[in-house]
């Protein structure tokens, strides 16, 4: 057994640091709620669906090896981005479907 004196003492964070952390959590919750409300707006739904459809088409074009179509789809997706941002939403990242393979990096 080790003597109690050898154990490290716990230090408490200052009140300002704890308050700042809680305020950051509150801000994140408010931002999340604002995004949720923006997604529910009727003009946002078609834009979100269009971006998802373009992503699906881009995946198909990449699998087919058609670089010209992929470039055109990327340009169309970039044209939709300002409309999505103006509604208060984030432009979804291009998501890859499926599992990661053993050799792939994270």
C-alpha positions as CSV (number, residue, x, y, z in Angstrom):
1,X,0.0,0.0,0.0
2,X,1.1,3.5,-0.7
3,X,0.9,6.2,2.0
4,X,-1.8,8.9,1.5
5,X,0.8,11.6,1.2
6,X,2.1,10.1,-2.0
7,X,-1.2,10.4,-3.8
8,X,-1.5,13.5,-6.0
9,X,-3.8,16.3,-4.8
10,X,-6.8,17.2,-6.8
11,X,-7.0,20.7,-8.1
12,X,-10.3,22.3,-8.8
13,X,-10.8,24.5,-11.8
14,X,-11.6,28.1,-11.2
15,X,-15.2,29.3,-11.2
16,X,-14.5,31.3,-14.4
17,X,-13.4,28.2,-16.3
18,X,-16.4,26.2,-15.2
19,X,-18.8,29.1,-16.1
20,X,-17.1,29.5,-19.5
21,X,-17.5,25.7,-20.2
22,X,-21.2,25.8,-19.3
23,X,-21.8,28.9,-21.5
24,X,-20.1,27.1,-24.4
25,X,-22.5,24.2,-23.9
26,X,-25.5,26.5,-23.8
27,X,-24.3,28.2,-27.0
28,X,-23.9,24.8,-28.7
29,X,-27.4,23.7,-27.7
30,X,-28.9,27.0,-29.0
31,X,-27.0,26.6,-32.3
32,X,-28.2,23.0,-32.6
33,X,-31.8,24.1,-32.1
34,X,-31.5,26.9,-34.6
35,X,-30.2,24.4,-37.2
36,X,-33.0,22.0,-36.4
37,X,-35.6,24.8,-37.0
38,X,-33.9,25.9,-40.2
39,X,-34.0,22.3,-41.5
40,X,-37.8,22.3,-40.9
41,X,-38.3,25.4,-43.1
42,X,-40.1,24.5,-46.3
43,X,-37.5,26.2,-48.6
44,X,-34.7,24.2,-47.0
45,X,-36.1,20.7,-47.7
46,X,-35.6,20.8,-51.5
47,X,-32.1,22.2,-51.2
48,X,-31.1,19.4,-48.8
49,X,-32.6,16.8,-51.0
50,X,-30.8,18.3,-54.1
51,X,-27.4,18.2,-52.3
52,X,-28.0,14.6,-51.3
53,X,-29.0,13.6,-54.8
54,X,-25.9,15.3,-56.2
55,X,-23.8,13.4,-53.8
56,X,-25.4,10.1,-54.8
57,X,-24.8,11.0,-58.5
58,X,-21.2,12.0,-57.8
59,X,-20.6,8.6,-56.2
60,X,-22.0,6.9,-59.2
61,X,-19.9,9.0,-61.5
62,X,-16.7,8.3,-59.6
63,X,-17.4,4.5,-59.6
64,X,-18.0,4.7,-63.4
65,X,-14.7,6.7,-63.8
66,X,-16.4,9.7,-65.5
67,X,-14.4,12.7,-64.4
68,X,-16.2,15.2,-66.5
69,X,-19.6,14.4,-64.9
70,X,-18.0,14.4,-61.5
71,X,-16.6,17.9,-62.1
72,X,-20.0,19.1,-63.3
73,X,-21.8,17.7,-60.3
74,X,-19.2,19.3,-58.0
75,X,-19.9,22.7,-59.6
76,X,-23.6,22.2,-59.2
77,X,-23.2,21.3,-55.6
78,X,-21.0,24.4,-55.0
79,X,-23.7,26.6,-56.6
80,X,-26.2,25.3,-54.0
81,X,-23.9,26.0,-51.1
82,X,-24.7,29.7,-50.7
83,X,-28.4,29.1,-50.6
84,X,-28.0,26.5,-47.9
85,X,-25.7,28.8,-45.8
86,X,-28.1,31.7,-46.2
87,X,-30.8,29.6,-44.5
88,X,-28.5,29.1,-41.5
89,X,-27.6,25.5,-42.3
90,X,-24.2,23.9,-42.8
91,X,-23.4,22.4,-46.2
92,X,-23.3,18.7,-45.6
93,X,-19.9,17.1,-46.2
94,X,-19.6,14.5,-48.9
95,X,-20.3,11.4,-47.0
96,X,-18.8,8.1,-48.0
97,X,-21.1,5.1,-47.6
98,X,-20.1,1.8,-46.3
99,X,-17.5,0.5,-43.9
100,X,-13.8,1.5,-43.8
101,X,-11.5,-1.1,-45.1
102,X,-8.5,-2.4,-43.1
103,X,-6.0,-0.5,-45.1
104,X,-7.8,2.9,-45.1
105,X,-6.8,5.7,-42.8
106,X,-9.3,7.4,-40.6
